[in-house]
């Protein structure tokens, strides 16, 4: 595969810098941080503040990512940092994703080679970049991923799909599998409740699907938000027609959290209705999640 090194930032005529890790493309003045709180302009350079500072580090079944058609039955070394480029009103990991990095934050530095050593010693077959959006700590993730590949490990991205096209292109060189969160299929609601443009997410999903990267999709079914038969059907048809009928789709039950505590948990019946709709759209692998 052709080697490609993306720009992580670009200097502007005003003397600021533009971050190019995600499609927010925040313009940072000297000393300024991006929306995610994880990247900062220091002396005209983009500094990834969370580099080497994972706040969540666990050994998980790969099915928990969730990935049901990739390295089934194996364990994955999972890490995440503080910060996110979305502000999902229902975030299940808001305690870390919606918290900004503080330079005084007491955290041990864990270098990329130490992450890989931990994965190998734990008997994991892969490293997962998860819990918060890995695009915001992409320099750290890629450095880990490069060492992981050299040691025969796979790399897994659990993402909201809001990277720049250049980062997506680069991911194809070292990421082996991705689970992309397709939160809804209504452009207005997607922008209002996450802060992101749905069309960019769809563009990146299609780009990853048209590559050697193994891809699976997850949709959290939220009452009164994206649980109508029409919207669920539109998501299923998009996956079937644009990605392929063998791309797995995970439909998971919502529970009230963060800023969306005014709704009830998703019923088991609604989740299985989504499974039925997915299968009717021709999808071969539709998995219910968060239901007993």
C-alpha positions as CSV (number, residue, x, y, z in Angstrom):
1,X,0.0,0.0,0.0
2,X,1.2,3.5,-0.9
3,X,2.7,5.3,2.1
4,X,0.8,8.4,3.2
5,X,1.5,10.8,6.0
6,X,-1.3,13.3,6.6
7,X,-0.9,16.8,8.0
8,X,-2.1,17.0,11.6
9,X,-2.3,20.8,11.4
10,X,-1.7,23.7,9.1
11,X,-0.6,27.3,9.8
12,X,-2.9,30.1,8.8
13,X,-2.2,33.6,7.5
14,X,-3.3,35.1,10.8
15,X,-0.6,33.2,12.7
16,X,-3.0,30.7,14.2
17,X,-3.1,27.0,13.3
18,X,-5.9,24.8,11.9
19,X,-6.2,21.3,13.4
20,X,-6.7,18.7,10.8
21,X,-7.4,15.6,12.9
22,X,-11.2,15.8,12.5
23,X,-13.7,17.7,10.4
24,X,-14.3,20.4,13.1
25,X,-11.0,21.7,11.8
26,X,-10.7,24.1,14.8
27,X,-8.6,27.2,14.3
28,X,-6.4,27.7,17.4
29,X,-4.8,30.9,18.4
30,X,-1.6,30.8,20.5
31,X,-2.4,28.9,23.7
32,X,-5.9,27.9,22.4
33,X,-7.4,24.5,22.6
34,X,-9.8,22.8,20.2
35,X,-13.4,21.9,20.8
36,X,-12.2,18.5,22.1
37,X,-9.9,20.0,24.7
38,X,-7.2,17.5,23.7
39,X,-5.2,19.5,21.2
40,X,-3.5,22.9,21.8
41,X,-1.5,25.5,19.9
42,X,1.8,25.9,21.6
43,X,4.3,28.2,19.9
44,X,2.6,27.6,16.5
45,X,2.7,23.8,16.8
46,X,-0.2,21.4,17.4
47,X,0.4,19.6,20.7
48,X,-1.7,16.5,21.5
49,X,-2.2,17.1,25.3
50,X,-3.5,13.6,25.9
51,X,-0.6,11.9,24.2
52,X,0.6,9.2,26.7
53,X,-2.3,9.8,29.1
54,X,-4.9,7.1,28.8
55,X,-7.6,7.4,31.5
56,X,-9.2,4.1,30.7
57,X,-7.2,1.0,30.0
58,X,-8.9,-2.4,30.0
59,X,-8.8,-5.9,28.6
60,X,-12.1,-6.5,26.8
61,X,-13.7,-9.2,24.8
62,X,-13.6,-8.0,21.2
63,X,-17.3,-8.4,21.0
64,X,-17.7,-5.6,23.5
65,X,-16.4,-3.0,21.0
66,X,-18.8,-4.3,19.4
67,X,-17.2,-6.5,16.7
68,X,-18.9,-9.8,16.1
69,X,-17.2,-10.8,12.8
70,X,-13.6,-9.9,13.6
71,X,-11.2,-12.0,15.7
72,X,-14.2,-13.7,17.4
73,X,-13.6,-15.0,20.9
74,X,-10.4,-13.0,21.4
75,X,-9.5,-10.2,23.8
76,X,-8.5,-6.7,22.9
77,X,-6.3,-4.2,24.9
78,X,-8.6,-1.1,25.1
79,X,-7.7,2.5,25.8
80,X,-9.2,5.9,25.8
81,X,-8.3,9.4,26.8
82,X,-10.2,12.5,27.9
83,X,-12.1,14.6,25.3
84,X,-14.3,14.2,22.3
85,X,-15.2,16.1,19.1
86,X,-18.9,15.4,19.6
87,X,-21.3,16.4,22.3
88,X,-23.8,13.6,22.2
89,X,-26.6,14.4,24.6
90,X,-26.9,10.7,25.6
91,X,-23.2,9.9,25.9
92,X,-22.6,6.7,27.9
93,X,-19.0,7.7,28.6
94,X,-19.5,11.4,29.3
95,X,-17.4,11.2,32.5
96,X,-14.3,11.1,30.3
97,X,-15.4,12.1,26.8
98,X,-16.9,15.5,27.9
99,X,-14.0,16.3,30.3
100,X,-11.1,18.4,28.9
101,X,-7.5,17.6,29.6
102,X,-5.8,19.7,32.3
103,X,-2.1,19.9,32.2
104,X,-2.2,19.5,36.0
105,X,-4.2,16.3,35.7
106,X,-2.5,13.6,37.7
107,X,-1.8,10.9,35.2
108,X,1.0,8.5,34.6
109,X,2.6,8.6,31.2
110,X,2.1,5.4,29.2
111,X,4.2,5.4,26.1
112,X,3.2,3.6,22.9
113,X,5.6,0.7,23.3
114,X,4.3,0.2,26.9
115,X,0.7,-0.1,25.6
116,X,1.9,-2.8,23.1
117,X,3.9,-4.6,25.7
118,X,0.8,-4.7,27.9
119,X,-1.3,-6.1,25.1
120,X,1.1,-8.8,24.4
121,X,1.6,-9.8,28.0
122,X,-2.1,-9.9,28.5
123,X,-2.6,-12.3,25.6
124,X,-4.6,-9.9,23.5
125,X,-4.7,-10.2,19.8
126,X,-5.4,-6.5,19.2
127,X,-5.3,-3.0,20.5
128,X,-8.6,-0.9,20.5
129,X,-8.8,2.8,20.5
130,X,-12.2,3.4,22.2
131,X,-14.2,4.8,25.1
132,X,-13.9,8.3,23.6
133,X,-13.3,9.5,20.0
134,X,-9.8,8.3,18.9
135,X,-9.5,10.9,16.2
136,X,-8.7,13.5,18.9
137,X,-5.7,11.4,20.1
138,X,-4.7,10.2,16.6
139,X,-1.0,10.9,16.9
140,X,-0.9,8.7,20.0
141,X,-3.1,6.0,18.5
142,X,-1.0,5.8,15.3
143,X,2.3,5.6,17.2
144,X,0.8,2.7,19.2
145,X,-0.7,1.1,16.1
146,X,2.5,1.1,14.1
147,X,4.3,-0.7,16.9
148,X,1.4,-3.1,17.4
149,X,1.5,-4.1,13.7
150,X,5.2,-4.7,13.9
151,X,4.4,-7.1,16.7
152,X,1.6,-9.0,14.9
153,X,-1.3,-7.3,16.7
154,X,-4.4,-5.9,15.0
155,X,-5.7,-2.4,15.5
156,X,-9.3,-1.5,16.1
157,X,-10.9,2.0,15.9
158,X,-14.2,2.6,17.7
159,X,-15.3,5.9,16.2
160,X,-18.0,8.4,15.4
161,X,-16.6,8.7,11.9
162,X,-15.8,12.4,11.9
163,X,-12.2,12.4,10.7
164,X,-10.9,14.4,7.8
165,X,-10.5,12.6,4.5
166,X,-6.8,12.7,4.9
167,X,-6.9,11.0,8.3
168,X,-9.4,8.4,6.9
169,X,-6.9,7.7,4.1
170,X,-4.1,7.3,6.6
171,X,-6.1,5.0,8.8
172,X,-6.4,2.5,5.9
173,X,-2.6,1.9,6.2
174,X,-2.7,0.7,9.8
175,X,-6.2,0.2,11.1
176,X,-7.5,-3.3,10.7
177,X,-11.1,-3.0,11.9
178,X,-13.5,-0.2,12.8
179,X,-16.9,0.0,14.5
180,X,-18.5,3.3,13.4
181,X,-21.4,4.8,15.4
182,X,-24.2,5.8,13.0
183,X,-26.3,7.7,15.5
184,X,-29.3,8.6,13.3
185,X,-30.3,9.2,9.7
186,X,-31.8,12.7,10.2
187,X,-29.4,15.5,9.3
188,X,-31.0,18.1,11.5
189,X,-31.2,15.9,14.5
190,X,-27.6,14.7,14.0
191,X,-26.3,18.2,14.0
192,X,-28.5,19.3,16.9
193,X,-27.7,16.4,19.2
194,X,-24.1,15.6,18.4
195,X,-22.7,18.7,16.8
196,X,-21.6,16.8,13.7
197,X,-22.6,16.8,10.0
198,X,-24.2,13.5,9.1
199,X,-23.1,13.7,5.5
200,X,-19.4,13.7,6.6
201,X,-20.0,10.6,8.7
202,X,-21.7,8.8,5.8
203,X,-18.8,9.8,3.5
204,X,-16.3,8.3,5.9
205,X,-18.2,5.1,6.5
206,X,-18.4,4.5,2.7
207,X,-14.7,5.3,2.4
208,X,-13.7,2.8,5.1
209,X,-16.1,0.2,3.7
210,X,-14.4,0.5,0.3
211,X,-11.0,-0.5,1.7
212,X,-9.4,-3.5,3.4
213,X,-10.6,-2.3,6.8
214,X,-13.2,-4.6,8.3
215,X,-16.2,-2.4,9.3
216,X,-19.2,-2.9,11.5
217,X,-21.9,-0.3,12.3
218,X,-23.6,0.5,15.6
219,X,-26.8,2.4,16.2
220,X,-28.1,3.2,19.6
221,X,-31.9,3.1,19.4
222,X,-33.3,6.1,21.3
223,X,-37.0,6.5,22.0
224,X,-38.5,9.5,20.3
225,X,-35.2,10.3,18.6
226,X,-34.3,7.7,16.0
227,X,-36.6,4.7,16.8
228,X,-39.3,5.2,14.1
229,X,-39.6,2.3,11.6
230,X,-38.9,4.8,8.8
231,X,-35.6,6.0,10.2
232,X,-34.4,2.5,11.2
233,X,-35.3,1.4,7.7
234,X,-33.3,4.2,6.2
235,X,-30.2,3.2,8.2
236,X,-30.6,-0.4,7.2
237,X,-31.1,0.4,3.5
238,X,-28.0,2.7,3.6
239,X,-25.9,-0.2,5.0
240,X,-27.3,-2.7,2.6
241,X,-27.1,-0.6,-0.6
242,X,-24.0,1.5,0.1
243,X,-21.8,-0.8,2.2
244,X,-23.0,-4.3,1.5
245,X,-25.3,-6.9,3.0
246,X,-22.5,-8.6,4.8
247,X,-21.6,-5.6,6.9
248,X,-22.7,-6.3,10.5
249,X,-25.2,-3.9,12.1
250,X,-25.5,-3.6,15.9
251,X,-28.7,-2.1,17.2
252,X,-28.4,-1.3,20.9
253,X,-30.8,-0.3,23.7
254,X,-30.5,3.2,25.1
255,X,-30.6,4.0,28.8
256,X,-31.1,7.5,30.2
257,X,-27.7,9.2,30.8
258,X,-25.9,12.5,30.7
259,X,-28.2,15.2,29.3
260,X,-30.9,12.9,28.0
261,X,-32.6,11.6,31.2
262,X,-36.1,12.6,30.1
263,X,-36.6,9.4,28.1
264,X,-37.2,5.8,29.1
265,X,-34.8,3.0,28.3
266,X,-35.4,1.3,24.9
267,X,-37.7,-1.7,25.1
268,X,-36.6,-5.1,24.2
269,X,-39.4,-5.2,21.6
270,X,-38.2,-2.0,19.9
271,X,-34.6,-3.4,19.6
272,X,-35.9,-6.6,18.1
273,X,-38.1,-4.6,15.8
274,X,-34.9,-2.9,14.5
275,X,-33.3,-6.4,14.0
276,X,-36.3,-7.4,12.0
277,X,-36.2,-4.3,9.8
278,X,-32.5,-4.8,9.2
279,X,-33.0,-8.4,8.1
280,X,-35.9,-7.4,5.9
281,X,-33.5,-4.9,4.2
282,X,-31.3,-7.8,3.2
283,X,-28.6,-7.5,5.9
284,X,-27.2,-10.8,6.9
285,X,-25.8,-9.9,10.3
286,X,-27.9,-7.8,12.7
287,X,-27.2,-8.0,16.4
288,X,-29.2,-6.8,19.3
289,X,-27.3,-5.1,22.1
290,X,-27.8,-4.0,25.7
291,X,-30.9,-6.3,26.1
292,X,-31.3,-9.4,28.2
